[in-house]
Amino acid sequence: MVGSGNKPGFRKGASLLVTGALVLTLAACSNEVGENEPLDAYSAEEIFARGEYVLENNRRTEASLRYFREVERIYPYTDWARRAIVMQAYAQHRAGDYEEARATAQRFLDQYPGDPDAAWAAYIIALTYYDQIEDVGRDQGLTFQALQHLRIVIEQYPNTEYARSAVLKFDLAFDRLAAKEMEIGRYYLRRGNYQAAINRFRVVVEEFQTTTHTPEALHRLVESYLALGLRQEAQTAAAILGYNFRSNPFYQDSFDLLTAAGLSDQASGTSWLVDIYRQTVRGDWL
């Protein structure tokens, strides 16, 4: 898993905090509210506060869901009911009930698209995918979903704390996709299937060039092209590597390979790499 994360700064800026006195009062009376006791006699604020208290102080996160659901049932169409929906999504996500959290957060967005907590709901949806990202050796479908929904947070709610957190997670997930391409490329390279390897390393260089895997991808291209006897392509890949990552150990490895073959790291030829070289080194984008 890349890493998990709850709401940055629990409910910070969401206007959901009730008074500390109310929370303390309810905490002191915690034994008076049984799990099956009807809550109709309590106000929406009291039920909501009890749900918050249980959520933050009970290892069984799902135990808080009863209170938030009861707020919705007993006091529909109120601000507290609206807030209770997104709190249900938050609690479900913390409990690892990702599908339920996703559905609840989407329900909130469908009903209250312009609400201040819409950004939080969208972020919860993104986290339900992000927190399930598996090892790089497994299918990365969830990574694509995470990227898609993190981008929604970044683009639709750019001035929120969620967007800032989403940017960091987006970069990590994006790097994970590049790592997957590298893993497959190395697999083909070890088995001498050089063209298949080149196709994977090319994806990294063209589509994931801002990730940490680009230097190695360029070096593996040098290896692959030299193995195929494509000297100009190998030189051009090394030229790009040398210009952008000269201090990287992969550049020295490529330089040694070229030197052993009597070549230099000078761009030449008309391959796709020449276009990359022209854009990244010479700044010719047209």
C-alpha positions as CSV (number, residue, x, y, z in Angstrom):
1,M,0.0,0.0,0.0
2,V,1.3,3.5,-0.8
3,G,0.0,4.8,2.4
4,S,-3.2,5.7,4.0
5,G,-4.6,8.9,5.2
6,N,-7.7,10.3,6.8
7,K,-9.1,13.8,6.5
8,P,-6.2,16.3,6.9
9,G,-6.8,17.9,10.3
10,F,-10.0,16.1,11.4
11,R,-12.9,18.2,10.3
12,K,-10.7,21.3,10.3
13,G,-12.5,24.2,8.6
14,A,-15.6,22.2,8.0
15,S,-17.7,24.0,10.6
16,L,-18.7,20.7,12.2
17,L,-17.2,21.2,15.7
18,V,-19.7,21.3,18.6
19,T,-18.8,22.9,21.9
20,G,-16.3,21.2,24.1
21,A,-18.7,21.4,27.0
22,L,-21.3,19.4,25.1
23,V,-18.9,16.7,24.2
24,L,-17.6,16.4,27.8
25,T,-21.1,16.3,29.1
26,L,-22.0,13.4,26.8
27,A,-18.8,11.6,27.5
28,A,-19.6,11.8,31.3
29,C,-23.0,10.3,30.6
30,S,-21.7,7.7,28.2
31,N,-23.2,4.8,30.2
32,E,-26.6,6.4,30.0
33,V,-26.9,5.9,26.2
34,G,-27.1,2.2,25.6
35,E,-26.5,0.7,22.2
36,N,-30.1,-0.1,21.7
37,E,-31.6,2.9,23.5
38,P,-33.9,5.1,21.4
39,L,-32.3,8.4,20.7
40,D,-35.5,10.4,19.8
41,A,-35.4,12.3,23.1
42,Y,-32.0,13.8,22.3
43,S,-31.4,16.8,20.1
44,A,-29.6,16.5,16.7
45,E,-26.6,18.3,18.2
46,E,-26.4,15.9,21.1
47,I,-26.6,12.8,18.9
48,F,-24.1,14.2,16.5
49,A,-21.7,15.0,19.3
50,R,-22.1,11.5,20.7
51,G,-21.2,10.1,17.3
52,E,-18.1,12.3,17.2
53,Y,-17.0,11.2,20.6
54,V,-17.4,7.5,19.9
55,L,-15.6,7.9,16.6
56,E,-12.6,9.5,18.2
57,N,-12.5,7.3,21.3
58,N,-13.7,3.9,20.3
59,R,-11.5,1.4,18.4
60,R,-14.7,0.1,16.8
61,T,-15.0,3.0,14.4
62,E,-18.2,1.6,13.0
63,A,-19.9,2.0,16.4
64,S,-20.3,5.8,15.7
65,L,-22.3,5.1,12.6
66,R,-25.5,4.5,14.6
67,Y,-25.5,8.0,15.9
68,F,-24.9,9.7,12.5
69,R,-27.5,7.5,10.9
70,E,-30.0,8.4,13.7
71,V,-29.4,12.1,13.1
72,E,-30.4,11.6,9.5
73,R,-33.5,9.5,10.5
74,I,-34.8,11.7,13.3
75,Y,-33.8,15.1,12.0
76,P,-33.9,14.9,8.2
77,Y,-33.4,18.0,6.0
78,T,-31.4,19.7,8.8
79,D,-27.9,20.9,8.8
80,W,-27.0,18.2,11.3
81,A,-28.4,15.5,9.0
82,R,-26.4,16.9,6.1
83,R,-23.2,16.9,8.2
84,A,-24.0,13.4,9.5
85,I,-23.8,12.0,5.9
86,V,-20.2,13.0,5.4
87,M,-19.3,11.9,8.9
88,Q,-20.7,8.5,8.0
89,A,-18.4,8.4,5.0
90,Y,-15.5,9.4,7.1
91,A,-16.2,6.7,9.7
92,Q,-16.7,4.0,7.0
93,H,-13.4,4.9,5.4
94,R,-11.6,4.7,8.8
95,A,-13.2,1.3,9.3
96,G,-11.9,0.1,6.0
97,D,-15.4,-0.2,4.5
98,Y,-14.2,1.4,1.3
99,E,-17.2,0.6,-1.0
100,E,-19.7,1.9,1.7
101,A,-17.6,5.0,2.3
102,R,-17.5,5.7,-1.4
103,A,-21.2,5.3,-1.8
104,T,-22.0,7.5,1.2
105,A,-19.6,10.2,0.1
106,Q,-21.1,10.1,-3.4
107,R,-24.5,10.4,-2.0
108,F,-23.4,13.5,-0.1
109,L,-22.0,15.0,-3.3
110,D,-25.2,14.2,-5.3
111,Q,-27.3,15.9,-2.7
112,Y,-25.1,18.8,-1.7
113,P,-22.6,19.5,-4.6
114,G,-22.0,23.1,-3.4
115,D,-21.6,22.4,0.2
116,P,-18.3,23.4,2.0
117,D,-17.8,19.8,2.8
118,A,-18.1,18.7,-0.8
119,A,-14.3,18.8,-1.1
120,W,-14.0,16.5,1.9
121,A,-16.5,14.0,0.4
122,A,-14.6,14.0,-2.9
123,Y,-11.3,13.5,-1.0
124,I,-12.8,10.5,0.9
125,I,-13.8,8.9,-2.4
126,A,-10.2,9.4,-3.7
127,L,-8.8,7.8,-0.5
128,T,-11.0,4.7,-0.8
129,Y,-9.0,3.9,-3.9
130,Y,-5.6,5.3,-2.8
131,D,-5.6,3.3,0.4
132,Q,-6.1,0.1,-1.5
133,I,-3.2,0.5,-3.9
134,E,-1.3,-2.8,-3.8
135,D,2.3,-3.8,-4.5
136,V,3.8,-2.7,-7.7
137,G,3.8,-6.3,-8.9
138,R,0.0,-6.5,-8.9
139,D,-2.6,-5.0,-11.2
140,Q,-2.7,-1.2,-10.9
141,G,-6.3,-0.6,-11.8
142,L,-6.9,0.9,-8.4
143,T,-4.0,3.3,-8.9
144,F,-5.7,4.6,-12.1
145,Q,-8.9,5.1,-10.1
146,A,-7.0,6.9,-7.3
147,L,-5.3,9.2,-9.8
148,Q,-8.6,10.0,-11.5
149,H,-10.3,11.0,-8.2
150,L,-7.3,12.8,-6.8
151,R,-7.3,14.9,-9.9
152,I,-11.0,15.7,-9.3
153,V,-10.1,17.0,-5.9
154,I,-7.1,19.0,-7.2
155,E,-9.0,20.6,-10.1
156,Q,-12.4,21.2,-8.6
157,Y,-11.3,22.2,-5.1
158,P,-7.9,23.8,-5.7
159,N,-7.9,26.2,-2.7
160,T,-8.6,23.6,0.0
161,E,-6.4,21.6,2.3
162,Y,-7.7,18.5,0.5
163,A,-6.2,19.6,-2.8
164,R,-2.8,20.1,-1.2
165,S,-2.9,16.6,0.3
166,A,-4.2,15.2,-3.0
167,V,-1.3,16.6,-4.9
168,L,1.2,14.7,-2.7
169,K,-0.8,11.5,-3.0
170,F,-1.2,12.0,-6.8
171,D,2.6,12.2,-7.2
172,L,3.1,9.0,-5.2
173,A,0.4,7.1,-7.1
174,F,1.8,8.4,-10.4
175,D,5.3,7.2,-9.4
176,R,3.7,3.8,-8.7
177,L,2.4,3.5,-12.3
178,A,5.9,4.3,-13.6
179,A,7.3,1.7,-11.3
180,K,5.0,-0.9,-12.8
181,E,6.1,0.0,-16.3
182,M,9.7,-0.4,-15.2
183,E,9.1,-3.7,-13.6
184,I,7.6,-5.1,-16.8
185,G,10.4,-3.6,-18.9
186,R,13.1,-5.1,-16.8
187,Y,11.3,-8.5,-17.1
188,Y,11.5,-8.3,-20.9
189,L,15.1,-7.0,-20.8
190,R,16.3,-9.9,-18.7
191,R,14.7,-12.3,-21.2
192,G,16.3,-10.7,-24.2
193,N,12.9,-9.4,-25.5
194,Y,14.5,-6.0,-26.2
195,Q,11.7,-4.4,-28.3
196,A,9.1,-5.2,-25.7
197,A,11.4,-3.8,-23.1
198,I,11.9,-0.6,-25.1
199,N,8.2,-0.1,-25.4
200,R,7.8,-0.1,-21.6
201,F,10.8,2.2,-21.0
202,R,9.5,4.6,-23.6
203,V,6.2,4.9,-21.8
204,V,8.2,6.0,-18.7
205,V,10.2,8.5,-20.6
206,E,7.3,10.0,-22.5
207,E,4.4,9.8,-20.0
208,F,6.1,9.6,-16.6
209,Q,9.1,11.8,-17.1
210,T,8.6,13.7,-13.8
211,T,8.9,10.5,-11.7
212,T,11.9,9.1,-10.0
213,H,12.1,6.3,-12.6
214,T,13.1,8.3,-15.6
215,P,16.9,8.0,-15.2
216,E,16.8,4.3,-15.0
217,A,14.4,4.1,-17.9
218,L,16.8,6.1,-20.1
219,H,19.7,3.8,-19.0
220,R,17.7,0.7,-19.8
221,L,17.0,2.2,-23.2
222,V,20.7,2.5,-23.7
223,E,21.2,-1.1,-22.8
224,S,18.3,-2.3,-25.0
225,Y,19.3,-0.3,-28.1
226,L,23.0,-1.4,-27.8
227,A,21.8,-5.0,-27.6
228,L,19.9,-4.5,-30.8
229,G,22.8,-2.7,-32.5
230,L,20.9,0.6,-32.7
231,R,23.8,2.8,-31.9
232,Q,22.3,6.2,-32.6
233,E,19.2,5.5,-30.4
234,A,21.5,4.4,-27.6
235,Q,23.6,7.5,-27.9
236,T,20.6,9.8,-27.9
237,A,19.1,8.1,-24.8
238,A,22.4,8.6,-23.0
239,A,22.6,12.3,-24.2
240,I,19.2,12.9,-22.6
241,L,20.2,11.1,-19.4
242,G,23.5,13.0,-19.2
243,Y,21.9,16.4,-19.7
244,N,19.1,15.9,-17.1
245,F,20.7,13.5,-14.7
246,R,24.5,13.7,-15.0
247,S,25.1,13.1,-11.3
248,N,22.8,10.0,-11.3
249,P,24.6,6.7,-11.1
250,F,22.6,5.4,-14.1
251,Y,24.4,8.0,-16.3
252,Q,27.8,6.6,-15.4
253,D,26.6,3.1,-16.2
254,S,25.3,4.3,-19.6
255,F,28.5,6.2,-20.2
256,D,30.6,3.1,-19.5
257,L,28.5,1.0,-21.9
258,L,28.9,3.6,-24.7
259,T,32.6,4.0,-24.1
260,A,33.1,0.2,-24.3
261,A,31.3,0.2,-27.6
262,G,33.4,3.1,-28.9
263,L,30.5,5.6,-28.8
264,S,29.8,8.9,-27.1
265,D,26.7,10.4,-25.5
266,Q,25.8,12.6,-28.5
267,A,22.3,12.7,-29.9
268,S,21.9,11.6,-33.5
269,G,19.5,10.0,-35.9
270,T,15.8,10.5,-36.3
271,S,14.2,8.3,-33.7
272,W,11.5,9.3,-31.2
273,L,14.3,10.0,-28.7
274,V,15.6,12.8,-30.9
275,D,12.2,14.5,-30.4
276,I,12.6,14.1,-26.7
277,Y,16.1,15.5,-26.9
278,R,15.1,18.5,-28.9
279,Q,12.3,19.3,-26.5
280,T,14.1,18.7,-23.1
281,V,17.6,19.8,-24.0
282,R,17.3,22.3,-26.8
283,G,13.8,23.6,-25.8
284,D,12.4,23.2,-29.4
285,W,8.8,22.2,-28.8
286,L,7.4,22.9,-32.2
